[in-house]
Amino acid sequence: MANVTSVSDLLSKQRVNAKDNFKTLYAQVKKIAAKFDIKEEIPRVCRLQTDRNNVPDSTEEEYYRRAVYVPYLDDFCNSLK
């Protein structure tokens, strides 16, 4: 149980510092993607969208942080509780 608490605390800290932590992670992902010639793209956004996140953003990094990284951290933290 102590390990679960440790992981939960670590993920909570990651969530608080999500912007900075994701910036580092995203830089690493971009390097790997460049090796395989993978281009970063944001899924198209509609006015009315019901099947996926329609997160307002200005960059690809911001989109993936808001639509993928933060919700995943939140869900994982909640599942540990």
Secondary structure, DSSP 8 states (H G I E B T S, - for coil): -HHHHHHHHHHHHHHHTHHHHHHHHHHHHHHHHHHTT---------SS--SS-----SSHHHHHIIIIIHHHHHHHHHHH-
